[in-house]
Amino acid sequence: MNILVIEDNDQNMYLTEFILSQHGHSVLKASNGPDGVAMALDKKPDVILLDIQLPGMDGYAIAQVLKGDEKTKDIPVIAVTSYAMRGDREKVLAAGCEGYIEKPINPATFMNQILSFLPGGKA
């Protein structure tokens, strides 16, 4: 799978890329909202992992743009975020994300969490 990770924290990006690569996936990276949207439209990844708190454009706006565009509306978008207050999960899903994974991620279960939000539940 080609997976686009939109994440501005270098340590989170490194860990996410490492886990995905170890499972045989190709990783596309963007560190801000506008670059993430542009890359999604250009590369049409299989899945998008999306931080919510990003420079340039937050994850809610990114999800809405991607779900409103014919080229990207069917790409599963999974929020990977430290937003864990009451109502945050619902707000993420209302913005158009198919899934929600709370940070800090658990390396032992992260890949299975991602797969659980994909059609068929596997890559």
N, C-alpha and C positions, 0 to 999 in steps of 0.2 A: 504494500500500500504506500501511496504518497501521502504524507501527513504534513499539513501546514501548522506550525506552532507560532502563534502570535503572543509573544511574551517579552517584556522589557527587562526582567531581572536576569542577569547573566548566569547566576547559580541555578536558578530554576530552569533556564533554557538548557544549560549543560546537562542537568540530571534528566530532563525530559528527553532530550536528544539521545543521550546514552541508553536509556531504557528502550526507546523505540528502535534504535539501531541494533541493539542486542537481539531484538525480536524480528530482525530482517526488514524493517520498514525504512523507506527513504524519507528524510526530514527536510522540509523547506522551512526557512526561518524568517520571521519579521519581528522587529523590535518596537514597532509603533502601529497605531491604528491605520493611518492612510497607506503605509507600505503593505500591511496585511491584506487590506481590501484589494489593492492593486495586484498583489501576488495571487490572491485567490481567483480573481477574474482572469488573470493571464495563464496561470498554471492549472487551474481546476483540479485541486487535490481531491483525494478520496475522502478525507476527513480533515476538519479544522479543529485544533485545540486552541481555545481562546481565553486569555487572561481578561479580566474585566477592567482592572485599573491600569490604563495604558496612556502614554502621551499621545497627543494629537487627536484622539478620538477614543471614547471608552468602548468597552466590549459590548454594551447594550446597543450602541449606535452601529457598531460593526455588524452585529448579528442582524439587525433590522435591514441594513443595506444589502447584506449577502442574501437574506431570505426574500428580499424584494426584487432581486435581479434574476432574470431568466437563466443566466449562465451558471449561477451558483445556488439557486434556491433549493436544489435537491441534495446538496452536499451536507452531510451531518456536521453540525457545529456543537462542540462540547466545551462548556465553560470549565476552566480549571482555575479556581479562584480562592483567595483567602476570605472572601465575603461569606461569612457563615452565621450571620444574625437571622433572627426570625424574619421570614419573608424574602430573604435574598435568593433562595433557590427558586421560588415562584416568580420573582422578578426576572431572573435569568431565562427561565422557560418561556415566560410571556414575551420576551424580546425575540424569541425564535430559536433558542438553543434546544437541541434534542436531549442534552444531558448536562449534568452538573457534578463536578468532582472537586472536593474540598482540598485546599492546601493546608498544611504540607502534604504532598502526595506520599503514598506508601509504595516504595519501589516493588515490594512483593506482590501487590495487588493491582497496581496501576494499569497494566495492559489489559487485564480482565475487566476492569472498570470501563475502559474505553470500548472494548469489544461488546460489552453488554448494551451499549447505546446504538450499535450499528445494526442495520437490517440483517437478520439471520444470526446475530450475536457472535460473528467471527469474521476474520479478515479473509 
